[in-house]
Amino acid sequence: MHHFSRPGAGDAPAIHELSAACDTEVLGRPDLTLDDIAGELAEPGFDLDSDAWLAHGPDGRLDGWAWARRQGASEIVDADVIVRPGVAGLAERLWPLVLERAGALAREAGHPAAVTDVGVYRADRAKQALVTGYGFAAATSFHRMRVDFDGPVEPPEPPPGVTLHGGQNEQVRREAHEVYQEGFADHFGHAYVDYDRWYARRQAIPTTDWSQLTLARVDGRAAAMVLGNNQFAADEGCGYVDTLAVRPEFRGRGLGRLLLRTAIAADAARGREGTILHVDTNNTTPALGLYESEGMRPVLVIDIWRRTVEPGTVEAGTVEAG
């Protein structure tokens, strides 16, 4: 029988070991670093005493990690259940707890139901079958794209009227946040987050580097932004484009390509082997085509599965955290 408890920051190494074991079973290698896990646990608004569970076996080994996390004040709740390979029956005890909490998180924010999303590697057929059994349906797919380079990459020259600005300045960060919110407003799974929460979340992530934020202004107006970080530096030797956004009124002017090439050149200058990003294949903008035209190729597919959860409609789990 497994013992359930709540996590703390000090549990990051054990969660990382569990995550690495699960990823290796499916992908042949770990896909998350210890910094990734530490950043998740430090997420602003993620209440570890209410929104997450650990499951330890009789020998004390961590065999399960489950959580539900609402995006801002929206009805969208990201969730997941991670269970060590070969441990039977544990996922079935954790999923009801997670889904019930997802519904409660939506209710707390004033929504009638939670729109609950879980990401599943395309290669993980067993987990796909499991989430399907809990009423999830495929909603969209994200491709991890990568481009590799040898040596320096020449940074592009901004066209007339376009200026580029670094993210160490607070005003630049605030303008970049506005561009991000407008640029992603119609994208899958996006929920508005105000500047303070957005900034706090970035600050809590160990791989954040504000020098990798670039804002493009057109005739003095904030028009596009790119934000990179060091998420894939330690394990892949690559830079990572976390966010690339263009305000709708400025689309079609080549600003996305300009900033992508700027980020790639900066990664090369840092000695990285390549640049990685994720793209929704159902993106409302032709982003996938842009990335492919710059030599990026898909290296991993993550499908997003979605279910609507109304509070009180999920049979509660038979265990509680101790």
WOSUL-V865511 format. One line per field, one symbol per residue. phi: phi as a letter, one per 40 degrees, with the letter a starting at -180 (. if undefined). burial: # if it has 24 or more other ideal C-beta (glycine too) atoms within 12 Angstrom, else .. Layout:
BEGIN
phi=???
burial=???
END
This chain:
BEGIN
phi=.cccaccbdccdccccccccccccccbgacbbbccdccccccddgccccbbabbbbcdcgccbaababbccfbcccbcaabbbddgccgcdcccdccccccdcccccccgbcaccbbbcbddcccccdccccccgcbcbabbbcbabbabgcbccccccdgbbbbccccccccccccccdcccbdbcdgcbcbccccdccccccccccaccccbbbbbfgbcbaabbbabdbcccbgbcbccabbbcdcbcgbgcccdccccccccccccgccabbabbccbdcbccdccccccgcbcbabbcbbbacbcdgcbccccbbcc
burial=.#.####...##.##########.##....################.#.#######.....###########.###########..#..#################..#.#.##########.#..##.##..#.#..#########.#...#..#.#...#.####....##.##########..#####.#...###.##..######.#######...############.##.##########..##..###############.#.#.########.#.#.##.##..#.#..###########.#..#..#.#.#.
END
